[in-house]
C-alpha cells in the first residue's frame, strides 16, 4: 500500500493473494499490483501499461489502438446503457491520446436467459453512439454461456484511431505550477448506476455523464501548453490523480470547493458512505495545462454542452519533503490526503 508520504510505489509491493479478488479490477492500487506482477512483460515492449490506448507507427499516419471490457450492472441506467458506454468508452480512450477514432470491433458474452428486448436496446445504444461519434463498428463476435455462468451481458471492444502527429500529451511534460482542470461534475456515472440498482431502494433524477469527450478534446488539441489529458473512469478522480502523482513525483494540491460535484451525487454519497472522488465518470476529462492557458481551456469547455461546469481544481507542486501526494484544501482551510482507492467501492459500474 502506498504510504502517506508517497515513499513506496503501490505496484512494487507483493500481491498478497493466491486468487483474484473483486477489488483487483477497480483501477486502484490492487489493480496496479496485479498488472505489475502478472501482465507486465519486459520482453514485450509494445504493451503500453500506462495509457488507455497504445500508439504505434507504420507507413502512414500514427495508429492508436485500445481495448476495453464493459461489465455494468444493471446493463441499462438513466442516461445510457452498457452498449452506448462501450462505444463512448472506446472512443474516449482514443481521443485522450490525440487520435481520431475510426473503427471498433466488439465481442458479446451473453448469459443464457438474458432478455432479448434488453439486448436489442443495448445494441441500438451502440449504433446510436457510433453514429454520433462517427466511428464504424466493423466486426464482432457473440458467445452465449450457460445460465449462472455469466453476469447478464459483457462487452469487449477494440478501437483503432489515427493521427497525423505523434502523441502530444504525456505525464513527462508536466511541470510544477501547472494547473489541473476538470471538464465537469465528477461521480455522476458511478452514482447513477448506484441509484439504478434495486437493492439500494433509492430513487433520483440523476443521469450518467456517459458520452463522447471528442468535443472537449478538439478545441484544445493544438493548444501549446496542454501537457496531459485523460478521462477519469474506473476509480474516478482519485485514481487518475494518484497515477499522475506517482508517475511524476510531484504533489498535487486540490481545492475542494472548486471540484464540481452535483448535489444529487453528494447526497447519495453522504447517505451510503461513498466518496464522490472515487466514483467513475464516463464523459469527463482531466487536463494538466500551463497556467497561462488555463483560462483559455476553460473558456473552450464552458462553451460546449457538458462542459458548462468545467473548473480549475488544483495545482502541481514540487515538494522536496514528499513525492507523489495528493492533498485537498478543505472549505475551512485545513488539509487532508485524498485517499488512494484500494477496496472495491462499487463493483460492475463500467
C-alpha positions as CSV (number, residue, x, y, z in Angstrom):
1,X,0.0,0.0,0.0
2,X,1.2,3.5,-0.8
3,X,2.4,5.3,2.3
4,X,1.0,8.7,3.3
5,X,4.4,10.3,2.3
6,X,4.3,8.5,-1.1
7,X,7.6,6.7,-0.4
8,X,6.5,3.4,-2.0
9,X,5.0,2.8,-5.4
10,X,2.0,0.5,-4.9
11,X,2.8,-1.9,-7.7
12,X,6.2,-2.7,-6.2
13,X,4.5,-4.5,-3.3
14,X,3.5,-8.2,-3.4
15,X,0.1,-9.3,-4.4
16,X,-0.6,-11.0,-1.1
17,X,-3.3,-13.3,-2.5
18,X,-3.5,-16.6,-4.3
19,X,-6.7,-15.9,-6.1
20,X,-8.3,-13.0,-7.9
21,X,-10.2,-10.5,-5.7
22,X,-13.0,-8.2,-6.9
23,X,-11.1,-5.1,-5.8
24,X,-8.2,-6.0,-8.2
25,X,-10.4,-4.8,-11.0
26,X,-11.2,-1.3,-9.7
27,X,-8.2,0.6,-11.2
28,X,-6.6,1.4,-7.8
29,X,-3.5,0.1,-6.0
30,X,-4.5,-3.6,-6.1
31,X,-5.0,-3.3,-9.9
32,X,-1.6,-1.8,-10.3
33,X,0.0,-4.7,-8.3
34,X,-1.9,-7.2,-10.4
35,X,-0.7,-5.6,-13.7
36,X,2.9,-5.4,-12.4
37,X,3.1,-9.0,-11.1
38,X,1.0,-10.7,-13.8
39,X,0.6,-8.8,-17.1
40,X,3.9,-6.8,-17.2
41,X,6.3,-8.4,-19.6
42,X,9.7,-6.8,-20.2
43,X,10.1,-8.8,-23.4
44,X,7.0,-7.2,-24.9
45,X,8.0,-3.5,-25.3
46,X,4.9,-2.8,-27.4
47,X,2.5,-3.4,-24.5
48,X,1.6,0.0,-23.1
49,X,0.7,-0.3,-19.4
50,X,0.4,3.4,-18.6
51,X,-2.1,4.7,-21.1
52,X,-5.6,3.6,-22.2
53,X,-4.6,3.4,-25.9
54,X,-1.3,2.3,-27.3
55,X,0.2,4.3,-30.2
56,X,2.3,2.5,-32.9
57,X,3.9,3.7,-36.1
58,X,3.6,2.2,-39.6
59,X,3.9,3.5,-43.1
60,X,1.4,6.4,-42.9
61,X,-0.3,8.2,-40.1
62,X,0.2,7.3,-36.4
63,X,-2.1,4.5,-35.4
64,X,-3.6,4.2,-31.9
65,X,-5.2,1.0,-30.6
66,X,-7.2,0.5,-27.4
67,X,-9.1,-2.4,-25.9
68,X,-11.6,-2.5,-23.1
69,X,-14.3,-4.6,-21.4
70,X,-17.6,-3.4,-20.0
71,X,-19.4,-5.2,-17.2
72,X,-22.1,-2.8,-16.0
73,X,-24.8,-3.9,-13.5
74,X,-27.6,-3.1,-14.3
75,X,-26.9,-3.0,-18.0
76,X,-29.3,-0.1,-18.6
77,X,-29.4,3.0,-16.5
78,X,-30.6,6.6,-16.7
79,X,-28.6,8.3,-19.4
80,X,-27.4,5.2,-21.2
81,X,-26.7,1.5,-21.3
82,X,-23.7,-0.8,-21.5
83,X,-23.8,-0.8,-25.3
84,X,-23.6,3.0,-25.6
85,X,-21.0,3.1,-22.9
86,X,-18.8,0.5,-24.7
87,X,-18.6,2.8,-27.7
88,X,-18.2,6.0,-25.8
89,X,-15.6,4.5,-23.6
90,X,-13.6,3.2,-26.5
91,X,-13.8,6.4,-28.5
92,X,-12.8,8.4,-25.4
93,X,-9.7,6.3,-24.7
94,X,-8.5,7.0,-28.3
95,X,-9.4,10.7,-28.1
96,X,-7.4,11.4,-24.9
97,X,-4.2,10.3,-26.6
98,X,-4.8,12.7,-29.5
99,X,-6.2,10.2,-32.0
100,X,-9.2,10.5,-34.2
101,X,-11.4,7.3,-33.6
102,X,-12.1,5.4,-36.8
103,X,-13.0,1.7,-36.2
104,X,-14.4,-0.5,-33.4
105,X,-14.6,-4.3,-33.1
106,X,-16.9,-5.8,-30.5
107,X,-17.5,-9.1,-28.7
108,X,-20.5,-10.0,-26.6
109,X,-20.6,-12.7,-23.9
110,X,-24.3,-13.2,-23.1
111,X,-25.7,-15.3,-20.3
112,X,-28.4,-17.8,-21.2
113,X,-31.8,-16.3,-20.3
114,X,-30.8,-12.7,-20.8
115,X,-33.7,-10.5,-22.0
116,X,-33.8,-10.2,-25.8
117,X,-35.6,-6.9,-25.6
118,X,-32.8,-5.5,-23.3
119,X,-30.2,-6.9,-25.7
120,X,-31.8,-5.1,-28.6
121,X,-31.8,-1.9,-26.5
122,X,-28.1,-2.3,-25.8
123,X,-27.2,-2.9,-29.4
124,X,-29.3,0.1,-30.5
125,X,-27.4,2.2,-28.0
126,X,-24.1,1.1,-29.6
127,X,-25.2,2.0,-33.1
128,X,-26.5,5.4,-31.9
129,X,-23.3,6.2,-30.1
130,X,-21.3,5.1,-33.1
131,X,-23.3,7.3,-35.4
132,X,-22.8,10.3,-33.1
133,X,-19.1,9.8,-32.8
134,X,-18.6,9.0,-36.5
135,X,-16.9,5.7,-35.7
136,X,-17.6,2.5,-37.6
137,X,-18.3,-0.8,-35.9
138,X,-16.6,-3.1,-38.4
139,X,-16.6,-6.6,-36.9
140,X,-17.9,-8.5,-33.9
141,X,-18.4,-11.8,-32.1
142,X,-21.0,-13.3,-29.9
143,X,-20.8,-16.1,-27.3
144,X,-23.6,-17.4,-25.1
145,X,-22.7,-19.0,-21.7
146,X,-24.9,-21.3,-19.6
147,X,-27.3,-19.6,-17.1
148,X,-25.4,-18.9,-13.9
149,X,-22.0,-18.8,-15.7
150,X,-22.1,-15.1,-16.6
151,X,-23.4,-11.7,-15.4
152,X,-26.1,-11.0,-18.0
153,X,-24.0,-9.4,-20.7
154,X,-20.4,-8.5,-21.0
155,X,-19.0,-6.5,-24.0
156,X,-15.4,-6.3,-25.1
157,X,-14.2,-3.7,-27.6
158,X,-11.1,-2.9,-29.6
159,X,-10.8,0.6,-31.1
160,X,-8.5,1.9,-33.7
161,X,-7.8,5.6,-34.4
162,X,-5.2,7.6,-36.2
163,X,-3.5,11.0,-36.2
164,X,-1.1,12.9,-38.4
165,X,1.1,13.9,-35.4
166,X,2.9,11.9,-32.7
167,X,1.2,11.8,-29.3
168,X,1.5,15.3,-27.8
169,X,0.3,14.7,-24.2
170,X,2.2,12.8,-21.5
171,X,3.0,13.0,-17.8
172,X,6.6,13.6,-18.6
173,X,5.7,17.1,-19.8
174,X,4.1,18.1,-16.5
175,X,5.8,21.0,-14.6
176,X,5.5,22.4,-11.2
177,X,2.9,25.2,-11.2
178,X,0.7,23.7,-13.9
179,X,-3.0,23.8,-13.4
180,X,-5.3,20.8,-13.0
181,X,-8.6,21.2,-14.8
182,X,-11.8,19.0,-15.0
183,X,-14.4,19.4,-17.7
184,X,-17.4,18.9,-15.5
185,X,-19.0,17.4,-12.4
186,X,-17.4,14.2,-11.1
187,X,-19.0,10.9,-9.9
188,X,-22.2,11.2,-12.0
189,X,-21.9,7.8,-13.7
190,X,-21.0,5.9,-10.5
191,X,-23.8,7.5,-8.5
192,X,-26.3,6.9,-11.3
193,X,-25.5,3.2,-11.6
194,X,-25.8,3.0,-7.8
195,X,-29.3,4.5,-7.9
196,X,-30.3,2.2,-10.7
197,X,-29.7,-0.9,-8.5
198,X,-33.0,-2.0,-7.0
199,X,-31.3,-3.4,-3.9
200,X,-30.5,0.1,-2.6
201,X,-34.1,1.2,-2.7
202,X,-33.1,4.7,-3.8
203,X,-34.6,7.0,-6.5
204,X,-33.4,10.2,-8.1
205,X,-33.3,12.3,-11.3
206,X,-29.5,11.9,-11.8
207,X,-28.3,10.7,-15.2
208,X,-25.0,9.2,-16.2
209,X,-22.5,11.5,-17.9
210,X,-21.9,8.7,-20.4
211,X,-20.9,10.4,-23.7
212,X,-18.1,11.3,-26.0
213,X,-15.3,13.6,-24.9
214,X,-14.2,14.3,-28.5
215,X,-16.0,17.8,-28.5
216,X,-13.9,18.6,-25.4
217,X,-10.6,17.4,-26.9
218,X,-10.9,19.0,-30.4
219,X,-10.6,22.7,-29.3
220,X,-7.5,22.1,-27.2
221,X,-5.8,19.5,-29.3
222,X,-3.4,22.0,-30.8
223,X,-3.1,24.5,-27.9
224,X,0.6,24.8,-26.8
225,X,0.8,24.2,-23.1
226,X,-1.6,21.3,-22.8
227,X,0.6,18.7,-21.0
228,X,-1.6,15.8,-20.2
229,X,-5.2,14.6,-20.8
230,X,-7.1,11.6,-19.5
231,X,-10.7,10.6,-18.7
232,X,-11.4,9.6,-15.0
233,X,-13.2,6.3,-15.4
234,X,-12.5,3.4,-13.0
235,X,-11.6,4.9,-9.6
236,X,-12.6,8.3,-10.7
237,X,-10.7,11.5,-10.0
238,X,-8.7,9.8,-7.2
239,X,-7.1,7.1,-9.2
240,X,-6.3,9.4,-12.1
241,X,-4.6,12.0,-10.0
242,X,-2.7,9.4,-7.9
243,X,-1.4,7.9,-11.2
244,X,-0.2,11.4,-12.2
245,X,1.5,12.0,-8.8
246,X,3.2,8.5,-8.8
247,X,4.5,8.9,-12.4
248,X,5.8,12.5,-12.0
249,X,6.9,12.5,-8.3
250,X,5.1,15.9,-8.0
251,X,2.5,16.6,-5.3
252,X,-1.0,17.7,-6.4
253,X,-2.9,20.2,-4.3
254,X,-6.6,20.3,-4.9
255,X,-9.2,23.0,-3.8
256,X,-12.2,21.0,-2.5
257,X,-14.7,23.9,-3.1
258,X,-13.6,24.0,-6.8
259,X,-14.3,20.4,-7.6
260,X,-17.7,20.2,-9.2
261,X,-20.0,17.6,-7.5
262,X,-23.7,17.6,-8.3
263,X,-25.9,17.9,-5.1
264,X,-27.6,14.6,-6.1
265,X,-24.2,12.9,-6.2
266,X,-23.2,14.4,-2.9
267,X,-26.5,13.3,-1.3
268,X,-26.1,9.7,-2.5
269,X,-22.5,9.6,-1.3
270,X,-23.5,11.0,2.1
271,X,-26.3,8.6,2.6
272,X,-24.4,5.5,1.6
273,X,-21.0,6.4,2.7
274,X,-19.3,6.7,-0.7
275,X,-16.6,9.1,-1.8
276,X,-17.6,11.0,-5.0
277,X,-13.9,11.3,-5.9
278,X,-13.5,7.6,-6.4
279,X,-16.8,7.2,-8.5
280,X,-16.4,6.7,-12.2
281,X,-17.0,9.4,-14.8
282,X,-17.8,8.4,-18.4
283,X,-17.9,11.7,-20.2
284,X,-15.4,13.9,-18.5
285,X,-11.7,14.7,-18.9
286,X,-9.0,15.9,-16.6
287,X,-6.2,18.1,-18.1
288,X,-2.9,19.4,-16.8
289,X,-2.0,22.6,-18.5
290,X,0.4,25.5,-18.3
291,X,-1.1,28.2,-16.1
292,X,-1.1,30.8,-18.9
293,X,-3.6,28.8,-21.0
294,X,-5.8,27.6,-18.1
295,X,-8.4,30.3,-18.7
296,X,-8.5,29.6,-22.5
297,X,-9.1,25.9,-22.0
298,X,-11.9,26.6,-19.5
299,X,-13.4,29.1,-21.9
300,X,-13.5,26.5,-24.7
301,X,-15.0,23.8,-22.4
302,X,-17.7,26.1,-20.9
303,X,-19.0,26.9,-24.4
304,X,-19.7,23.2,-25.1
305,X,-22.6,21.1,-23.9
306,X,-21.5,19.0,-20.9
307,X,-18.6,21.4,-20.3
308,X,-20.5,24.1,-18.6
309,X,-19.2,23.1,-15.1
310,X,-15.6,22.9,-16.1
311,X,-13.3,24.2,-13.3
312,X,-9.7,24.8,-12.3
313,X,-9.4,22.3,-9.4
314,X,-5.8,22.3,-8.3
315,X,-2.1,22.8,-9.0
316,X,1.0,20.7,-9.5
317,X,3.5,21.3,-6.6
318,X,7.2,20.4,-6.3
319,X,7.8,19.4,-2.7
320,X,11.3,18.4,-1.6
321,X,9.9,16.8,1.6
322,X,7.5,14.5,-0.1
323,X,6.8,13.0,-3.5
324,X,3.6,11.9,-5.1
325,X,1.0,13.0,-2.6
326,X,-2.5,14.3,-3.5
327,X,-3.8,16.7,-0.9
328,X,-7.1,18.6,-0.6
329,X,-7.6,22.0,0.9
330,X,-10.9,21.9,2.7
331,X,-13.5,24.7,2.8
332,X,-12.3,25.5,6.3
333,X,-8.7,25.9,5.1
334,X,-7.5,22.6,6.5
335,X,-5.7,19.9,4.5
336,X,-6.3,16.2,4.1
337,X,-4.9,13.5,1.9
338,X,-7.1,12.2,-0.9
339,X,-7.4,8.5,-0.2
340,X,-6.0,6.2,-2.9
341,X,-8.5,3.6,-3.9
342,X,-7.9,0.0,-2.6
343,X,-11.1,-1.7,-1.7
344,X,-14.0,-2.1,-4.2
345,X,-16.4,0.9,-3.6
346,X,-18.9,-0.1,-6.3
347,X,-18.5,-3.2,-8.4
348,X,-19.5,-3.5,-12.1
349,X,-20.0,0.1,-13.0
350,X,-18.1,0.3,-16.3
